Amino acid sequence: MIGNEEDQARRDIVVINASAALVAAGVAEDFQEGAVKAEAAIDTGLAARKLQALARFGRE
């Protein structure tokens, strides 16, 4: 049970930070919209694919 709470806390922090970045980049109008977009990116695997692409780019 504790592990799930820790995992959820980590996810919440990532979503909050991503939401702020999306608002700053003009991709989301507010933090709520940014959080919805961030959660969707995580849940669909888009965020992981983008991270992998960035890592590949950094190795080139």
CHARMM-style PDB file with segment names, atoms N, HN, CA, C and O in Angstrom:
ATOM      1  N   MET     1       0.814  -1.201   0.000  1.00  0.00      PROA
ATOM      2  CA  MET     1       0.000   0.000   0.000  1.00  0.00      PROA
ATOM      3  C   MET     1       0.853   1.259   0.000  1.00  0.00      PROA
ATOM      4  O   MET     1       0.561   2.214  -0.719  1.00  0.00      PROA
ATOM      5  N   ILE     2       1.891   1.257   0.795  1.00  0.00      PROA
ATOM      6  HN  ILE     2       2.128   0.481   1.379  1.00  0.00      PROA
ATOM      7  CA  ILE     2       2.750   2.439   0.853  1.00  0.00      PROA
ATOM      8  C   ILE     2       3.387   2.697  -0.502  1.00  0.00      PROA
ATOM      9  O   ILE     2       3.500   3.847  -0.928  1.00  0.00      PROA
ATOM     10  N   GLY     3       3.806   1.634  -1.184  1.00  0.00      PROA
ATOM     11  HN  GLY     3       3.714   0.700  -0.839  1.00  0.00      PROA
ATOM     12  CA  GLY     3       4.405   1.793  -2.505  1.00  0.00      PROA
ATOM     13  C   GLY     3       3.475   2.495  -3.472  1.00  0.00      PROA
ATOM     14  O   GLY     3       3.909   3.364  -4.228  1.00  0.00      PROA
ATOM     15  N   ASN     4       2.201   2.133  -3.461  1.00  0.00      PROA
ATOM     16  HN  ASN     4       1.847   1.427  -2.847  1.00  0.00      PROA
ATOM     17  CA  ASN     4       1.238   2.779  -4.344  1.00  0.00      PROA
ATOM     18  C   ASN     4       1.079   4.252  -4.013  1.00  0.00      PROA
ATOM     19  O   ASN     4       0.958   5.080  -4.917  1.00  0.00      PROA
ATOM     20  N   GLU     5       1.078   4.589  -2.736  1.00  0.00      PROA
ATOM     21  HN  GLU     5       1.177   3.916  -2.002  1.00  0.00      PROA
ATOM     22  CA  GLU     5       0.970   5.991  -2.329  1.00  0.00      PROA
ATOM     23  C   GLU     5       2.196   6.769  -2.780  1.00  0.00      PROA
ATOM     24  O   GLU     5       2.076   7.907  -3.235  1.00  0.00      PROA
ATOM     25  N   GLU     6       3.368   6.170  -2.658  1.00  0.00      PROA
ATOM     26  HN  GLU     6       3.466   5.246  -2.289  1.00  0.00      PROA
ATOM     27  CA  GLU     6       4.597   6.831  -3.099  1.00  0.00      PROA
ATOM     28  C   GLU     6       4.594   7.007  -4.611  1.00  0.00      PROA
ATOM     29  O   GLU     6       4.979   8.063  -5.113  1.00  0.00      PROA
ATOM     30  N   ASP     7       4.161   5.980  -5.341  1.00  0.00      PROA
ATOM     31  HN  ASP     7       3.848   5.122  -4.933  1.00  0.00      PROA
ATOM     32  CA  ASP     7       4.086   6.081  -6.797  1.00  0.00      PROA
ATOM     33  C   ASP     7       3.111   7.176  -7.210  1.00  0.00      PROA
ATOM     34  O   ASP     7       3.393   7.941  -8.133  1.00  0.00      PROA
ATOM     35  N   GLN     8       1.969   7.257  -6.534  1.00  0.00      PROA
ATOM     36  HN  GLN     8       1.740   6.636  -5.785  1.00  0.00      PROA
ATOM     37  CA  GLN     8       0.981   8.284  -6.859  1.00  0.00      PROA
ATOM     38  C   GLN     8       1.533   9.673  -6.559  1.00  0.00      PROA
ATOM     39  O   GLN     8       1.302  10.611  -7.323  1.00  0.00      PROA
ATOM     40  N   ALA     9       2.254   9.811  -5.464  1.00  0.00      PROA
ATOM     41  HN  ALA     9       2.442   9.049  -4.843  1.00  0.00      PROA
ATOM     42  CA  ALA     9       2.849  11.104  -5.121  1.00  0.00      PROA
ATOM     43  C   ALA     9       3.857  11.525  -6.183  1.00  0.00      PROA
ATOM     44  O   ALA     9       3.901  12.691  -6.573  1.00  0.00      PROA
ATOM     45  N   ARG    10       4.663  10.581  -6.649  1.00  0.00      PROA
ATOM     46  HN  ARG    10       4.627   9.634  -6.332  1.00  0.00      PROA
ATOM     47  CA  ARG    10       5.637  10.892  -7.712  1.00  0.00      PROA
ATOM     48  C   ARG    10       4.916  11.307  -8.988  1.00  0.00      PROA
ATOM     49  O   ARG    10       5.305  12.274  -9.643  1.00  0.00      PROA
ATOM     50  N   ARG    11       3.874  10.579  -9.334  1.00  0.00      PROA
ATOM     51  HN  ARG    11       3.558   9.793  -8.803  1.00  0.00      PROA
ATOM     52  CA  ARG    11       3.106  10.913 -10.541  1.00  0.00      PROA
ATOM     53  C   ARG    11       2.495  12.308 -10.403  1.00  0.00      PROA
ATOM     54  O   ARG    11       2.526  13.096 -11.348  1.00  0.00      PROA
ATOM     55  N   ASP    12       1.945  12.611  -9.235  1.00  0.00      PROA
ATOM     56  HN  ASP    12       1.920  11.971  -8.467  1.00  0.00      PROA
ATOM     57  CA  ASP    12       1.349  13.928  -9.010  1.00  0.00      PROA
ATOM     58  C   ASP    12       2.375  15.037  -9.210  1.00  0.00      PROA
ATOM     59  O   ASP    12       2.066  16.066  -9.812  1.00  0.00      PROA
ATOM     60  N   ILE    13       3.583  14.837  -8.716  1.00  0.00      PROA
ATOM     61  HN  ILE    13       3.833  14.001  -8.227  1.00  0.00      PROA
ATOM     62  CA  ILE    13       4.639  15.841  -8.871  1.00  0.00      PROA
ATOM     63  C   ILE    13       4.986  16.024 -10.344  1.00  0.00      PROA
ATOM     64  O   ILE    13       5.149  17.151 -10.812  1.00  0.00      PROA
ATOM     65  N   VAL    14       5.097  14.917 -11.072  1.00  0.00      PROA
ATOM     66  HN  VAL    14       4.964  14.001 -10.691  1.00  0.00      PROA
ATOM     67  CA  VAL    14       5.395  14.994 -12.506  1.00  0.00      PROA
ATOM     68  C   VAL    14       4.277  15.731 -13.238  1.00  0.00      PROA
ATOM     69  O   VAL    14       4.548  16.576 -14.091  1.00  0.00      PROA
ATOM     70  N   VAL    15       3.035  15.420 -12.913  1.00  0.00      PROA
ATOM     71  HN  VAL    15       2.815  14.733 -12.220  1.00  0.00      PROA
ATOM     72  CA  VAL    15       1.898  16.073 -13.569  1.00  0.00      PROA
ATOM     73  C   VAL    15       1.888  17.568 -13.265  1.00  0.00      PROA
ATOM     74  O   VAL    15       1.641  18.373 -14.163  1.00  0.00      PROA
ATOM     75  N   ILE    16       2.145  17.948 -12.037  1.00  0.00      PROA
ATOM     76  HN  ILE    16       2.345  17.294 -11.308  1.00  0.00      PROA
ATOM     77  CA  ILE    16       2.170  19.370 -11.669  1.00  0.00      PROA
ATOM     78  C   ILE    16       3.266  20.104 -12.430  1.00  0.00      PROA
ATOM     79  O   ILE    16       3.028  21.183 -12.972  1.00  0.00      PROA
ATOM     80  N   ASN    17       4.462  19.527 -12.475  1.00  0.00      PROA
ATOM     81  HN  ASN    17       4.655  18.650 -12.035  1.00  0.00      PROA
ATOM     82  CA  ASN    17       5.574  20.161 -13.188  1.00  0.00      PROA
ATOM     83  C   ASN    17       5.303  20.233 -14.684  1.00  0.00      PROA
ATOM     84  O   ASN    17       5.566  21.256 -15.317  1.00  0.00      PROA
ATOM     85  N   ALA    18       4.780  19.156 -15.249  1.00  0.00      PROA
ATOM     86  HN  ALA    18       4.567  18.325 -14.735  1.00  0.00      PROA
ATOM     87  CA  ALA    18       4.475  19.149 -16.676  1.00  0.00      PROA
ATOM     88  C   ALA    18       3.377  20.161 -16.989  1.00  0.00      PROA
ATOM     89  O   ALA    18       3.431  20.835 -18.018  1.00  0.00      PROA
ATOM     90  N   SER    19       2.394  20.269 -16.119  1.00  0.00      PROA
ATOM     91  HN  SER    19       2.350  19.721 -15.284  1.00  0.00      PROA
ATOM     92  CA  SER    19       1.322  21.234 -16.311  1.00  0.00      PROA
ATOM     93  C   SER    19       1.878  22.651 -16.360  1.00  0.00      PROA
ATOM     94  O   SER    19       1.497  23.442 -17.222  1.00  0.00      PROA
ATOM     95  N   ALA    20       2.766  22.967 -15.449  1.00  0.00      PROA
ATOM     96  HN  ALA    20       3.076  22.325 -14.748  1.00  0.00      PROA
ATOM     97  CA  ALA    20       3.382  24.300 -15.441  1.00  0.00      PROA
ATOM     98  C   ALA    20       4.164  24.543 -16.727  1.00  0.00      PROA
ATOM     99  O   ALA    20       4.109  25.637 -17.290  1.00  0.00      PROA
ATOM    100  N   ALA    21       4.887  23.535 -17.191  1.00  0.00      PROA
ATOM    101  HN  ALA    21       4.931  22.647 -16.734  1.00  0.00      PROA
ATOM    102  CA  ALA    21       5.655  23.672 -18.433  1.00  0.00      PROA
ATOM    103  C   ALA    21       4.726  23.879 -19.628  1.00  0.00      PROA
ATOM    104  O   ALA    21       5.015  24.691 -20.507  1.00  0.00      PROA
ATOM    105  N   LEU    22       3.617  23.151 -19.662  1.00  0.00      PROA
ATOM    106  HN  LEU    22       3.382  22.491 -18.948  1.00  0.00      PROA
ATOM    107  CA  LEU    22       2.668  23.297 -20.767  1.00  0.00      PROA
ATOM    108  C   LEU    22       2.028  24.680 -20.772  1.00  0.00      PROA
ATOM    109  O   LEU    22       1.809  25.255 -21.838  1.00  0.00      PROA
ATOM    110  N   VAL    23       1.727  25.216 -19.603  1.00  0.00      PROA
ATOM    111  HN  VAL    23       1.905  24.749 -18.737  1.00  0.00      PROA
ATOM    112  CA  VAL    23       1.182  26.576 -19.513  1.00  0.00      PROA
ATOM    113  C   VAL    23       2.235  27.582 -19.972  1.00  0.00      PROA
ATOM    114  O   VAL    23       1.931  28.487 -20.749  1.00  0.00      PROA
ATOM    115  N   ALA    24       3.465  27.429 -19.499  1.00  0.00      PROA
ATOM    116  HN  ALA    24       3.712  26.693 -18.868  1.00  0.00      PROA
ATOM    117  CA  ALA    24       4.543  28.351 -19.871  1.00  0.00      PROA
ATOM    118  C   ALA    24       4.814  28.321 -21.372  1.00  0.00      PROA
ATOM    119  O   ALA    24       5.162  29.342 -21.966  1.00  0.00      PROA
ATOM    120  N   ALA    25       4.654  27.151 -21.981  1.00  0.00      PROA
ATOM    121  HN  ALA    25       4.371  26.321 -21.499  1.00  0.00      PROA
ATOM    122  CA  ALA    25       4.898  27.004 -23.418  1.00  0.00      PROA
ATOM    123  C   ALA    25       3.703  27.436 -24.263  1.00  0.00      PROA
ATOM    124  O   ALA    25       3.792  27.470 -25.491  1.00  0.00      PROA
ATOM    125  N   GLY    26       2.593  27.763 -23.617  1.00  0.00      PROA
ATOM    126  HN  GLY    26       2.522  27.735 -22.620  1.00  0.00      PROA
ATOM    127  CA  GLY    26       1.405  28.178 -24.344  1.00  0.00      PROA
ATOM    128  C   GLY    26       0.604  27.025 -24.927  1.00  0.00      PROA
ATOM    129  O   GLY    26      -0.280  27.241 -25.755  1.00  0.00      PROA
ATOM    130  N   VAL    27       0.904  25.804 -24.505  1.00  0.00      PROA
ATOM    131  HN  VAL    27       1.623  25.629 -23.832  1.00  0.00      PROA
ATOM    132  CA  VAL    27       0.193  24.620 -24.991  1.00  0.00      PROA
ATOM    133  C   VAL    27      -1.106  24.418 -24.215  1.00  0.00      PROA
ATOM    134  O   VAL    27      -2.049  23.817 -24.728  1.00  0.00      PROA
ATOM    135  N   ALA    28      -1.156  24.914 -22.991  1.00  0.00      PROA
ATOM    136  HN  ALA    28      -0.389  25.402 -22.574  1.00  0.00      PROA
ATOM    137  CA  ALA    28      -2.356  24.833 -22.154  1.00  0.00      PROA
ATOM    138  C   ALA    28      -2.664  26.233 -21.637  1.00  0.00      PROA
ATOM    139  O   ALA    28      -1.758  27.015 -21.347  1.00  0.00      PROA
ATOM    140  N   GLU    29      -3.947  26.535 -21.527  1.00  0.00      PROA
ATOM    141  HN  GLU    29      -4.682  25.899 -21.763  1.00  0.00      PROA
ATOM    142  CA  GLU    29      -4.345  27.864 -21.063  1.00  0.00      PROA
ATOM    143  C   GLU    29      -4.209  28.033 -19.560  1.00  0.00      PROA
ATOM    144  O   GLU    29      -3.960  29.138 -19.078  1.00  0.00      PROA
ATOM    145  N   ASP    30      -4.371  26.939 -18.813  1.00  0.00      PROA
ATOM    146  HN  ASP    30      -4.574  26.042 -19.204  1.00  0.00      PROA
ATOM    147  CA  ASP    30      -4.268  27.024 -17.363  1.00  0.00      PROA
ATOM    148  C   ASP    30      -3.733  25.704 -16.816  1.00  0.00      PROA
ATOM    149  O   ASP    30      -3.554  24.736 -17.555  1.00  0.00      PROA
ATOM    150  N   PHE    31      -3.481  25.682 -15.511  1.00  0.00      PROA
ATOM    151  HN  PHE    31      -3.626  26.468 -14.910  1.00  0.00      PROA
ATOM    152  CA  PHE    31      -2.878  24.499 -14.899  1.00  0.00      PROA
ATOM    153  C   PHE    31      -3.795  23.282 -14.952  1.00  0.00      PROA
ATOM    154  O   PHE    31      -3.316  22.153 -15.057  1.00  0.00      PROA
ATOM    155  N   GLN    32      -5.096  23.496 -14.880  1.00  0.00      PROA
ATOM    156  HN  GLN    32      -5.485  24.413 -14.795  1.00  0.00      PROA
ATOM    157  CA  GLN    32      -6.022  22.365 -14.954  1.00  0.00      PROA
ATOM    158  C   GLN    32      -5.946  21.705 -16.330  1.00  0.00      PROA
ATOM    159  O   GLN    32      -5.863  20.481 -16.432  1.00  0.00      PROA
ATOM    160  N   GLU    33      -5.974  22.510 -17.376  1.00  0.00      PROA
ATOM    161  HN  GLU    33      -6.041  23.505 -17.294  1.00  0.00      PROA
ATOM    162  CA  GLU    33      -5.853  21.963 -18.729  1.00  0.00      PROA
ATOM    163  C   GLU    33      -4.490  21.297 -18.908  1.00  0.00      PROA
ATOM    164  O   GLU    33      -4.385  20.235 -19.522  1.00  0.00      PROA
ATOM    165  N   GLY    34      -3.458  21.923 -18.373  1.00  0.00      PROA
ATOM    166  HN  GLY    34      -3.542  22.785 -17.874  1.00  0.00      PROA
ATOM    167  CA  GLY    34      -2.127  21.338 -18.457  1.00  0.00      PROA
ATOM    168  C   GLY    34      -2.053  19.992 -17.765  1.00  0.00      PROA
ATOM    169  O   GLY    34      -1.413  19.068 -18.268  1.00  0.00      PROA
ATOM    170  N   ALA    35      -2.699  19.873 -16.618  1.00  0.00      PROA
ATOM    171  HN  ALA    35      -3.219  20.623 -16.209  1.00  0.00      PROA
ATOM    172  CA  ALA    35      -2.696  18.605 -15.883  1.00  0.00      PROA
ATOM    173  C   ALA    35      -3.423  17.519 -16.666  1.00  0.00      PROA
ATOM    174  O   ALA    35      -2.976  16.373 -16.702  1.00  0.00      PROA
ATOM    175  N   VAL    36      -4.533  17.873 -17.287  1.00  0.00      PROA
ATOM    176  HN  VAL    36      -4.896  18.804 -17.257  1.00  0.00      PROA
ATOM    177  CA  VAL    36      -5.275  16.896 -18.096  1.00  0.00      PROA
ATOM    178  C   VAL    36      -4.407  16.424 -19.259  1.00  0.00      PROA
ATOM    179  O   VAL    36      -4.345  15.228 -19.544  1.00  0.00      PROA
ATOM    180  N   LYS    37      -3.738  17.358 -19.926  1.00  0.00      PROA
ATOM    181  HN  LYS    37      -3.788  18.329 -19.694  1.00  0.00      PROA
ATOM    182  CA  LYS    37      -2.868  16.996 -21.049  1.00  0.00      PROA
ATOM    183  C   LYS    37      -1.681  16.158 -20.578  1.00  0.00      PROA
ATOM    184  O   LYS    37      -1.299  15.193 -21.239  1.00  0.00      PROA
ATOM    185  N   ALA    38      -1.105  16.521 -19.451  1.00  0.00      PROA
ATOM    186  HN  ALA    38      -1.415  17.305 -18.913  1.00  0.00      PROA
ATOM    187  CA  ALA    38       0.038  15.768 -18.925  1.00  0.00      PROA
ATOM    188  C   ALA    38      -0.370  14.348 -18.558  1.00  0.00      PROA
ATOM    189  O   ALA    38       0.340  13.397 -18.884  1.00  0.00      PROA
ATOM    190  N   GLU    39      -1.501  14.196 -17.886  1.00  0.00      PROA
ATOM    191  HN  GLU    39      -2.077  14.969 -17.621  1.00  0.00      PROA
ATOM    192  CA  GLU    39      -1.973  12.858 -17.517  1.00  0.00      PROA
ATOM    193  C   GLU    39      -2.256  12.017 -18.754  1.00  0.00      PROA
ATOM    194  O   GLU    39      -1.953  10.825 -18.779  1.00  0.00      PROA
ATOM    195  N   ALA    40      -2.836  12.632 -19.778  1.00  0.00      PROA
ATOM    196  HN  ALA    40      -3.082  13.601 -19.757  1.00  0.00      PROA
ATOM    197  CA  ALA    40      -3.115  11.896 -21.016  1.00  0.00      PROA
ATOM    198  C   ALA    40      -1.813  11.445 -21.673  1.00  0.00      PROA
ATOM    199  O   ALA    40      -1.726  10.323 -22.171  1.00  0.00      PROA
ATOM    200  N   ALA    41      -0.808  12.311 -21.676  1.00  0.00      PROA
ATOM    201  HN  ALA    41      -0.879  13.222 -21.272  1.00  0.00      PROA
ATOM    202  CA  ALA    41       0.484  11.951 -22.274  1.00  0.00      PROA
ATOM    203  C   ALA    41       1.136  10.797 -21.524  1.00  0.00      PROA
ATOM    204  O   ALA    41       1.744   9.919 -22.137  1.00  0.00      PROA
ATOM    205  N   ILE    42       1.013  10.795 -20.220  1.00  0.00      PROA
ATOM    206  HN  ILE    42       0.520  11.507 -19.722  1.00  0.00      PROA
ATOM    207  CA  ILE    42       1.572   9.696 -19.419  1.00  0.00      PROA
ATOM    208  C   ILE    42       0.794   8.411 -19.682  1.00  0.00      PROA
ATOM    209  O   ILE    42       1.389   7.362 -19.931  1.00  0.00      PROA
ATOM    210  N   ASP    43      -0.521   8.490 -19.629  1.00  0.00      PROA
ATOM    211  HN  ASP    43      -1.004   9.342 -19.426  1.00  0.00      PROA
ATOM    212  CA  ASP    43      -1.368   7.299 -19.744  1.00  0.00      PROA
ATOM    213  C   ASP    43      -1.292   6.641 -21.120  1.00  0.00      PROA
ATOM    214  O   ASP    43      -1.411   5.420 -21.224  1.00  0.00      PROA
ATOM    215  N   THR    44      -1.096   7.430 -22.172  1.00  0.00      PROA
ATOM    216  HN  THR    44      -1.000   8.422 -22.086  1.00  0.00      PROA
ATOM    217  CA  THR    44      -1.043   6.880 -23.529  1.00  0.00      PROA
ATOM    218  C   THR    44       0.354   6.433 -23.932  1.00  0.00      PROA
ATOM    219  O   THR    44       0.528   5.792 -24.969  1.00  0.00      PROA
ATOM    220  N   GLY    45       1.349   6.767 -23.116  1.00  0.00      PROA
ATOM    221  HN  GLY    45       1.207   7.287 -22.274  1.00  0.00      PROA
ATOM    222  CA  GLY    45       2.724   6.408 -23.458  1.00  0.00      PROA
ATOM    223  C   GLY    45       3.437   7.476 -24.266  1.00  0.00      PROA
ATOM    224  O   GLY    45       4.621   7.328 -24.570  1.00  0.00      PROA
ATOM    225  N   LEU    46       2.742   8.551 -24.622  1.00  0.00      PROA
ATOM    226  HN  LEU    46       1.780   8.671 -24.376  1.00  0.00      PROA
ATOM    227  CA  LEU    46       3.352   9.623 -25.403  1.00  0.00      PROA
ATOM    228  C   LEU    46       4.537  10.240 -24.671  1.00  0.00      PROA
ATOM    229  O   LEU    46       5.571  10.513 -25.281  1.00  0.00      PROA
ATOM    230  N   ALA    47       4.395  10.457 -23.383  1.00  0.00      PROA
ATOM    231  HN  ALA    47       3.555  10.235 -22.887  1.00  0.00      PROA
ATOM    232  CA  ALA    47       5.484  11.064 -22.609  1.00  0.00      PROA
ATOM    233  C   ALA    47       6.728  10.185 -22.636  1.00  0.00      PROA
ATOM    234  O   ALA    47       7.840  10.691 -22.790  1.00  0.00      PROA
ATOM    235  N   ALA    48       6.553   8.883 -22.488  1.00  0.00      PROA
ATOM    236  HN  ALA    48       5.649   8.472 -22.362  1.00  0.00      PROA
ATOM    237  CA  ALA    48       7.696   7.956 -22.514  1.00  0.00      PROA
ATOM    238  C   ALA    48       8.355   7.952 -23.886  1.00  0.00      PROA
ATOM    239  O   ALA    48       9.582   7.922 -23.984  1.00  0.00      PROA
ATOM    240  N   ARG    49       7.552   7.981 -24.946  1.00  0.00      PROA
ATOM    241  HN  ARG    49       6.555   8.005 -24.866  1.00  0.00      PROA
ATOM    242  CA  ARG    49       8.120   7.998 -26.300  1.00  0.00      PROA
ATOM    243  C   ARG    49       8.898   9.280 -26.553  1.00  0.00      PROA
ATOM    244  O   ARG    49       9.962   9.244 -27.171  1.00  0.00      PROA
ATOM    245  N   LYS    50       8.384  10.408 -26.086  1.00  0.00      PROA
ATOM    246  HN  LYS    50       7.520  10.436 -25.584  1.00  0.00      PROA
ATOM    247  CA  LYS    50       9.094  11.682 -26.251  1.00  0.00      PROA
ATOM    248  C   LYS    50      10.412  11.668 -25.485  1.00  0.00      PROA
ATOM    249  O   LYS    50      11.428  12.157 -25.980  1.00  0.00      PROA
ATOM    250  N   LEU    51      10.393  11.110 -24.282  1.00  0.00      PROA
ATOM    251  HN  LEU    51       9.568  10.713 -23.880  1.00  0.00      PROA
ATOM    252  CA  LEU    51      11.614  11.021 -23.484  1.00  0.00      PROA
ATOM    253  C   LEU    51      12.644  10.141 -24.180  1.00  0.00      PROA
ATOM    254  O   LEU    51      13.828  10.478 -24.206  1.00  0.00      PROA
ATOM    255  N   GLN    52      12.209   9.023 -24.742  1.00  0.00      PROA
ATOM    256  HN  GLN    52      11.248   8.749 -24.721  1.00  0.00      PROA
ATOM    257  CA  GLN    52      13.123   8.140 -25.470  1.00  0.00      PROA
ATOM    258  C   GLN    52      13.704   8.843 -26.692  1.00  0.00      PROA
ATOM    259  O   GLN    52      14.892   8.697 -26.979  1.00  0.00      PROA
ATOM    260  N   ALA    53      12.888   9.599 -27.411  1.00  0.00      PROA
ATOM    261  HN  ALA    53      11.922   9.718 -27.178  1.00  0.00      PROA
ATOM    262  CA  ALA    53      13.369  10.337 -28.579  1.00  0.00      PROA
ATOM    263  C   ALA    53      14.392  11.388 -28.164  1.00  0.00      PROA
ATOM    264  O   ALA    53      15.397  11.580 -28.847  1.00  0.00      PROA
ATOM    265  N   LEU    54      14.144  12.060 -27.064  1.00  0.00      PROA
ATOM    266  HN  LEU    54      13.327  11.904 -26.509  1.00  0.00      PROA
ATOM    267  CA  LEU    54      15.089  13.058 -26.564  1.00  0.00      PROA
ATOM    268  C   LEU    54      16.406  12.407 -26.166  1.00  0.00      PROA
ATOM    269  O   LEU    54      17.475  12.958 -26.426  1.00  0.00      PROA
ATOM    270  N   ALA    55      16.337  11.250 -25.543  1.00  0.00      PROA
ATOM    271  HN  ALA    55      15.469  10.801 -25.332  1.00  0.00      PROA
ATOM    272  CA  ALA    55      17.549  10.531 -25.151  1.00  0.00      PROA
ATOM    273  C   ALA    55      18.343  10.108 -26.382  1.00  0.00      PROA
ATOM    274  O   ALA    55      19.569  10.216 -26.395  1.00  0.00      PROA
ATOM    275  N   ARG    56      17.654   9.626 -27.419  1.00  0.00      PROA
ATOM    276  HN  ARG    56      16.658   9.538 -27.409  1.00  0.00      PROA
ATOM    277  CA  ARG    56      18.343   9.252 -28.669  1.00  0.00      PROA
ATOM    278  C   ARG    56      19.011  10.464 -29.288  1.00  0.00      PROA
ATOM    279  O   ARG    56      20.153  10.382 -29.741  1.00  0.00      PROA
ATOM    280  N   PHE    57      18.311  11.584 -29.310  1.00  0.00      PROA
ATOM    281  HN  PHE    57      17.384  11.650 -28.943  1.00  0.00      PROA
ATOM    282  CA  PHE    57      18.857  12.818 -29.871  1.00  0.00      PROA
ATOM    283  C   PHE    57      20.120  13.232 -29.121  1.00  0.00      PROA
ATOM    284  O   PHE    57      21.094  13.671 -29.730  1.00  0.00      PROA
ATOM    285  N   GLY    58      20.099  13.091 -27.812  1.00  0.00      PROA
ATOM    286  HN  GLY    58      19.307  12.734 -27.317  1.00  0.00      PROA
ATOM    287  CA  GLY    58      21.250  13.469 -26.993  1.00  0.00      PROA
ATOM    288  C   GLY    58      22.461  12.583 -27.219  1.00  0.00      PROA
ATOM    289  O   GLY    58      23.592  13.013 -26.988  1.00  0.00      PROA
ATOM    290  N   ARG    59      22.247  11.362 -27.664  1.00  0.00      PROA
ATOM    291  HN  ARG    59      21.329  11.012 -27.852  1.00  0.00      PROA
ATOM    292  CA  ARG    59      23.362  10.445 -27.925  1.00  0.00      PROA
ATOM    293  C   ARG    59      23.973  10.648 -29.299  1.00  0.00      PROA
ATOM    294  O   ARG    59      25.080  10.176 -29.558  1.00  0.00      PROA
ATOM    295  N   GLU    60      23.274  11.339 -30.180  1.00  0.00      PROA
ATOM    296  HN  GLU    60      22.374  11.722 -29.970  1.00  0.00      PROA
ATOM    297  CA  GLU    60      23.767  11.524 -31.555  1.00  0.00      PROA
ATOM    298  C   GLU    60      24.804  12.608 -31.643  1.00  0.00      PROA
ATOM    299  OT1 GLU    60      25.316  12.886 -32.727  1.00  0.00      PROA
TER     300      GLU     60
END
